[in-house]
Amino acid sequence: MSEVVRSESQDTWPAVLTWRAQDVPRMESVRVQLSGNRIKAYGRIVAAATEVHPAFSASYDLVTDDSGATKRLSLTVTLAERERQLNIARDVENMWLVQDKQNQATREPFGGALDVDVIYSPFFNALPIRRTGLYQQAESVSLPVVYVRLPELTVETVTIDYASKTAGGGIDLKSPVAETTVTVDDEGFILDYPGLAERI
């Protein structure tokens, strides 16, 4: 990540952040608006067909509360044969209302999760990193998250472990699909997620 890209991404908000996958034909681009810890984001993941999934695009609209915890996420996945939607919202009791692709709604605690993570997306990793301040201090946390798999749009609870090092030293991450060390910018957004994507 060049210093030019690093500084351009942080000087002005709102900003458009873009990542390119390292080993497969996939990109993600998101427009991010910040207000303190609050995030509003609208983004899209575009993926060509691979051995593990068909070609798809996924657009999302995310809003967090003032602490950075997810309030709602709307996802639309487009495949060659169909388009499906998923809506997730967290209420004041920290219960999650999930309206799935069949328009069925369920209300679940998801282990007390405050964050949503979407597979293939480096953007969503910033949510717990920013909310907990992991990008500003050395700390280890193990967090439940509402985990969305693409392009299936299945939702489950998983636990992701984060361990931040000294400033600029990266953040160790252990999830259901990766065990790696990510680097972040001064605002906590992913610069490089080895094996997944890097910011361009």
C-alpha positions in Angstrom: 0.0 0.0 0.0 1.6 3.3 -1.1 1.7 6.2 1.3 -0.2 8.2 -1.4 -3.1 5.8 -1.3 -2.8 5.6 2.5 -3.1 9.4 3.0 -5.7 9.9 0.3 -8.0 7.4 2.0 -7.9 9.2 5.3 -7.9 12.9 4.4 -11.5 13.2 3.4 -14.7 11.6 4.4 -16.9 10.4 2.8 -14.4 8.2 0.8 -14.6 5.3 -1.6 -12.4 2.4 -0.6 -11.6 -0.4 -3.1 -10.0 -3.8 -2.6 -8.8 -6.3 -5.1 -8.7 -10.0 -4.3 -5.2 -11.4 -4.5 -5.7 -14.8 -6.1 -9.1 -14.8 -7.7 -11.1 -12.4 -9.9 -13.0 -10.4 -7.3 -13.3 -6.8 -6.2 -15.1 -4.8 -3.6 -15.7 -1.1 -3.6 -17.6 0.9 -0.8 -18.5 4.5 -0.2 -18.0 5.1 3.5 -19.3 8.0 5.5 -18.0 8.6 9.1 -19.4 10.6 11.9 -17.4 9.7 15.0 -17.7 6.0 15.4 -20.9 5.9 13.3 -20.6 4.4 9.8 -22.9 4.6 6.8 -21.7 2.5 3.9 -22.9 1.5 0.5 -20.8 -1.1 -1.3 -20.6 -3.9 -3.9 -18.6 -7.1 -4.2 -18.2 -8.4 -7.8 -16.9 -11.9 -8.2 -16.3 -14.0 -11.3 -17.0 -17.8 -11.2 -14.4 -19.9 -9.3 -14.2 -23.5 -8.1 -16.0 -22.6 -4.9 -18.8 -20.3 -6.1 -20.6 -19.1 -9.3 -20.3 -15.6 -10.6 -22.2 -13.1 -8.5 -22.4 -9.6 -7.4 -23.5 -8.5 -3.9 -24.6 -4.9 -3.1 -25.0 -3.8 0.5 -26.2 -0.9 2.6 -24.9 -0.7 6.2 -25.7 1.6 9.1 -24.1 1.4 12.6 -25.0 3.2 15.8 -22.9 5.8 17.6 -20.7 3.1 19.1 -20.0 1.5 15.8 -22.2 -1.5 16.4 -24.3 -2.6 13.4 -27.9 -1.4 13.4 -28.9 -2.7 10.0 -27.6 -4.4 6.9 -29.4 -4.9 3.6 -27.8 -7.3 1.1 -28.8 -8.0 -2.5 -27.1 -10.9 -4.3 -27.4 -11.2 -8.0 -26.6 -14.5 -9.8 -27.1 -15.4 -13.4 -30.5 -17.1 -12.7 -31.9 -15.0 -9.9 -31.6 -12.1 -7.4 -32.1 -12.5 -3.7 -32.3 -10.2 -0.7 -31.4 -10.4 3.0 -32.2 -7.8 5.6 -30.7 -7.8 9.1 -31.5 -5.4 11.9 -30.5 -5.2 15.6 -33.0 -3.8 18.1 -32.5 -2.0 21.4 -32.5 -5.4 23.2 -29.6 -6.6 21.0 -31.8 -9.1 19.3 -31.4 -9.5 15.5 -34.4 -9.6 13.1 -33.4 -11.5 9.9 -35.6 -11.3 6.9 -34.3 -14.0 4.6 -34.5 -14.8 0.9 -37.9 -16.5 1.3 -39.2 -13.4 3.1 -39.4 -15.2 6.3 -38.4 -13.2 9.4 -36.7 -14.7 12.5 -35.6 -13.0 15.7 -32.4 -14.3 17.3 -29.7 -13.2 19.8 -26.7 -14.5 17.7 -24.7 -14.9 20.8 -24.9 -11.3 21.7 -23.1 -10.2 18.6 -22.9 -6.5 17.8 -21.2 -6.8 14.4 -21.9 -8.4 11.1 -19.2 -10.0 8.9 -19.7 -10.9 5.3 -17.5 -13.5 3.7 -15.1 -12.3 0.9 -15.4 -8.7 2.3 -12.4 -6.9 3.8 -14.7 -3.9 4.6 -16.7 -5.7 7.3 -13.6 -6.6 9.3 -13.3 -2.9 10.1 -16.5 -2.9 12.1 -15.3 -4.8 15.2 -11.7 -3.4 14.8 -13.0 0.2 14.9 -15.7 -0.5 17.6 -13.3 -2.0 20.0 -10.4 0.3 19.3 -8.1 -2.6 18.3 -6.4 -0.4 15.7 -5.4 2.1 18.4 -4.1 -0.2 21.2 -2.6 -3.6 21.8 -5.5 -5.9 22.9 -7.0 -9.3 22.3 -10.7 -10.0 22.0 -12.9 -12.9 21.0 -16.1 -11.6 19.5 -19.4 -13.3 18.3 -20.5 -11.9 14.9 -23.5 -12.4 12.6 -21.8 -14.2 9.8 -23.2 -14.0 6.2 -22.0 -16.4 3.6 -22.1 -15.4 -0.1 -23.7 -16.1 -2.5 -25.9 -18.4 -0.5 -27.1 -15.6 1.9 -27.0 -18.0 4.9 -26.6 -16.5 8.3 -25.0 -18.0 11.4 -23.2 -17.0 14.6 -19.4 -17.4 14.5 -16.6 -16.3 16.8 -13.7 -14.3 15.4 -10.5 -13.8 17.5 -8.6 -10.5 17.1 -5.2 -9.7 18.7 -3.7 -6.3 17.9 0.0 -5.6 18.3 1.7 -2.3 18.8 0.6 0.6 16.5 1.3 -0.3 12.9 2.1 -3.9 13.8 -0.9 -5.5 12.3 -3.9 -7.4 13.9 -3.9 -11.2 14.1 -7.3 -12.5 13.0 -8.7 -16.0 13.3 -12.1 -16.7 11.6 -13.9 -19.7 10.1 -12.1 -19.1 6.8 -8.7 -17.6 7.7 -5.9 -17.3 10.2 -3.8 -14.4 9.2 -2.4 -10.9 10.2 -4.2 -7.9 8.6 -2.9 -4.4 8.4 -5.2 -1.4 8.8 -5.0 2.4 8.1 -5.2 5.1 10.8 -9.0 4.8 10.8 -9.1 1.0 11.3 -10.0 0.1 7.7 -8.3 -2.9 6.1 -5.2 -2.2 3.9 -4.1 -5.8 3.4 -5.8 -9.0 4.3 -3.4 -11.8 3.1 -5.2 -14.4 1.2 -8.3 -12.3 0.7 -7.7 -8.8 -0.7 -5.6 -5.7 -0.6 -6.6 -2.1 -0.9 -5.9 -0.4 -4.2 
